[in-house]
Amino acid sequence: MRIKNPNFIDPAGPLDAIKNEVDTWFAGNTAIESITFDQMRTYFAANGHPSADSWTDGQIHQQLTDWGYEVSI
């Protein structure tokens, strides 16, 4: 069993760098109840994050959960 370090910074974590952008997007789009992972990839790929197309559902799910977002099916 392992204990996850809450202060660990994964240098390969492509989503860590965009937390503020995700927070800002949701804050500016309060009329939108939710978005899909594909919509998130498309938005960020079109807005300066070309690696967004390679983000897996698992990466997105884990990162959003770590940031405190509720992820549902």
C-alpha positions as CSV (number, residue, x, y, z in Angstrom):
1,M,0.0,0.0,0.0
2,R,1.2,3.5,-0.8
3,I,0.4,7.0,0.4
4,K,0.1,9.6,-2.3
5,N,2.2,12.7,-1.7
6,P,-0.2,15.6,-2.1
7,N,2.7,17.9,-2.9
8,F,4.2,15.7,-5.6
9,I,4.7,17.5,-8.9
10,D,4.8,15.2,-11.9
11,P,7.1,16.8,-14.5
12,A,5.4,14.8,-17.2
13,G,1.9,15.8,-16.1
14,P,0.4,17.7,-19.1
15,L,-2.7,18.7,-17.3
16,D,-1.1,20.2,-14.2
17,A,-0.1,23.3,-16.2
18,I,-3.7,24.2,-17.1
19,K,-5.5,24.1,-13.7
20,N,-6.0,27.9,-13.7
21,E,-7.3,27.7,-17.3
22,V,-9.8,25.0,-16.3
23,D,-10.9,27.0,-13.3
24,T,-11.3,30.1,-15.4
25,W,-13.2,28.3,-18.1
26,F,-15.8,26.9,-15.7
27,A,-16.0,30.3,-13.9
28,G,-16.7,32.0,-17.2
29,N,-19.2,29.5,-18.4
30,T,-21.6,29.2,-15.5
31,A,-24.6,28.5,-17.8
32,I,-23.0,25.2,-18.9
33,E,-23.7,22.4,-16.5
34,S,-21.0,20.0,-17.8
35,I,-18.7,19.2,-20.7
36,T,-17.4,16.0,-22.0
37,F,-13.7,14.9,-22.0
38,D,-13.8,15.2,-25.8
39,Q,-15.1,18.8,-25.6
40,M,-12.3,19.6,-23.1
41,R,-9.7,18.1,-25.4
42,T,-11.0,20.1,-28.4
43,Y,-11.2,23.4,-26.5
44,F,-7.7,23.1,-25.1
45,A,-6.1,21.8,-28.3
46,A,-7.6,24.9,-30.1
47,N,-6.3,27.2,-27.4
48,G,-2.6,26.6,-27.2
49,H,-2.3,23.1,-25.9
50,P,-1.5,20.9,-28.9
51,S,-0.9,17.9,-26.6
52,A,-4.5,18.0,-25.5
53,D,-5.4,15.5,-28.3
54,S,-3.3,12.9,-26.6
55,W,-4.8,13.2,-23.1
56,T,-6.5,10.0,-22.1
57,D,-9.8,9.8,-20.4
58,G,-8.0,8.4,-17.4
59,Q,-5.5,11.3,-17.2
60,I,-8.3,13.9,-17.4
61,H,-10.5,12.0,-14.9
62,Q,-7.6,11.7,-12.4
63,Q,-6.5,15.3,-12.7
64,L,-10.0,16.8,-12.4
65,T,-10.7,14.6,-9.4
66,D,-7.4,15.7,-7.8
67,W,-8.4,19.3,-8.4
68,G,-11.7,18.7,-6.6
69,Y,-14.0,18.6,-9.6
70,E,-16.9,16.1,-9.6
71,V,-16.6,13.7,-12.6
72,S,-19.7,11.7,-13.5
73,I,-20.8,9.5,-16.4
